[in-house]
Amino acid sequence: MRFAGKVLGVFILVFVTYVIYSGSTSLYDLTTGVAVALATALITANLVVREPHKLIQLQRLAWLTAYAVRYFFIDEVKAHVDVIKRILHPKMPINPGIVKIPYGVVSDYAMMTIANSITNTPGTVVVEVDPGEKAFYVHWINAVTTEPSDARSHVSEVFERFARRIFD
Amino acid sequence: MNVKKALILVSLIILVLTLSAAFTSSALGHYPLPLSGVRWLASWYLYTTLNPQYPKFTAMSPEAVTAIVWDYRGLDTLFETAVFFLAIVGALALMRGISLKSLAESNETTTEGAGSGLSLISKTAAKLLTPLIIAVSASIALHGHLTPGGGFQGGSAAAVAPLLLLVIFSVYFLLRRGISEKPMLTLRTAGLLGIYLTALAVVFTGLVTGVNAYVFQNQPKFDAPVGIPAYLFNTLVSGSLFLFNLSEYLAVAGGFTLVFILLSIPEELVMSLIRGEEHE
């Protein structure tokens, strides 16, 4: 039963990816899509999914959608504008440094979501993660503080709030 | 240092300006302009690649490149595939006597801990990417007779998934999950068997029904009236092209994965095993 849930989760993911990538909903694509998705799901279900019951909690999907919109249209734009300003400013006002930023999420996917959200916004890059201490080491273009909890509220608090609701 | 940079800058500008002047004044010779219109050979392919009105000429595939690769010049592709797999057979022969299974067992304690492989971020992302890579690669392969792509392209893309796991986790991570030389050999052999059966399918049909037929034939020809159906349940599968792409996909994905695994075994282990065999 648990395995069936895992297979279903990967099946949906692969099937949607297959149909979108093929760019067609003809009978041929739906048939081959089902075959490919089933085979892939059977092989990779245990690798990809650990807690299949989260699949039916649809509020997670709603949070994911909300986060995607917020991340790409607000957080990314703000970060880009900030870095563009620094590049174009004649004095190039940068204050780079590596800061330690703790995180409080449990699942690997939530942790990865925060890390990739930090890295994908210009100006901050996760250079190392310490799962034992539950902390990222982040290279920050404008390290205004080296205090871990302060740095967290500057850099990753928003990402963490959404990541927890999506994956934890 | 700044003089050096300035010299590089000036010389690059001079190079670009000189080359531009040479091209515009035809000092390097005259270059033929592209022909306007379609050449005779191209129009022949375009006219016959998918043309149900001329069933004795057409390859029944809208994707002319795949039609050329597996139908017009199919025998050439068969020998290309043979050369590629001969190389893999060579790699296997060099690495003979090395049991990957025992390697995986002897390394059980040192894998998947915090110390092995890349960071947890890379590992989590790689897990999620694995099924997505397979989905995209299968789409490339199974759409080969309709849109650009095909079996070799799809199979190469599929092999990226085990390659990612191999680099980000460890080769032993793959081996302990059954992605080892035996299953990959089976996958490769099944794919090659599919290619050979497809290449001979029409000849067998011809022998059984007593009519003329050719090796590597796809659609019926004037002097060989049997062929592989172009449509299956009203869906265009382009006869042998779909079967070739599917088989090549499995064979190439298995073959590349096999070589990646063989190449990632530590050199010291391989050398001690190969040398040991010679001395005894």
Interface residues (C-beta under 8 A of the other chain):
Chain A: V10 L13 V14 F15 T17 Y18 Y21 S22 S26 L27 Y28 D29 T31 T32 V36 A37 T40 A41 I43 T44 L47 V48 D108 Y109 M111 M112 A115 N116 V126 E128 V129 P131 G132
Chain B: A114 S119 L120 I121 K123 T124 A125 K127 L128 T130 P131 L132 I134 A135 V136 A138 S139 L142 H143 R177 F233 N234 T235 L236 V237
